[in-house]
C-alpha cells in the first residue's frame, strides 16, 4: 500500500542569524581594499590583452613590411 505524501518539510530556524536585514555592510576599509583589488586586476587584464593583440599583430606587420620592401625593390629596378 503506498504511503501518503507527507507534504513539504519545513526546517524552522535553519537560516536563523544569516539574515542581512541588519543594515550593516562591509566596512569602509574592506570596500577600499576591494576597489584596489579591482583596479589591479583590471590593469593586469589590460596589459595581458594589449600583449596578446601586439603578439598577433606584429607578425602580420612584419610580413607586410617584407612584402612592401619586395614591391618597392621590384618597382625601382
N, C-alpha and C positions, 0 to 999 in steps of 0.2 A: 504494500500500500504506500503511495507517495506521501512524503511529508509535506505539510502545508508551508507555503512561502512565509518566512518569519518577518519579512519587511526589511527596510533599511536599518542598518545598525548605526546607532549614533554614539560616537565616542565623546562624551561630555567632558570638557575640561582638558582635552589634549593640546589645544593651542593656547592655553592659558599662559599669559606672560609674553606671548610673541606678537602681541598687537602693536601696531605702530601709531596708535591713536594718541600717544602721549605728546606729540608735537616736537619732540626733540629729534634733531637730525645730526648729521656728522658735525664735528666741531670745525671751527674756522681753520685750525692747523691741518686737519685731515683734508679739508677742501683745498687748501693751498698746496698740499703735497700731491693731491690728485691732479690739480692743474699743471704742476711741474712735470709730473709723470706723462700727462697727455702731450705737453709741449715737446718733451724729449723724444717720445715715441713718434710724434709727427715729424720731427726733424730727421730721425733715423730713417723713417719710411721715405721721406722726400729724397734724402741722399741716395737711398737704395734705388728708387725709381729713376733718378737722374743718372745714376751709374749704369743701370740696365739699358736705358734709352741710348746713352752715349756708346755703350758697348755694342749695341745693334746698329747704330748709325755710322760709326767710324769706319767699319769695313766697306760700307756702301760708298761713303765719300772717298775712300782711298781708291776703290775701283773706278769711280767716276773721274777722279783726278788722273789716273793712269790712262783711261780712255781719252780724256781731253788732251793730254800730252801727246799721245799717239796721233790723234787727229790733227793737232797743230803742227807736228813734225811732218806729217804727210802733205799738209797744205803748203808748207814752206818749201818743199822740195821741188 
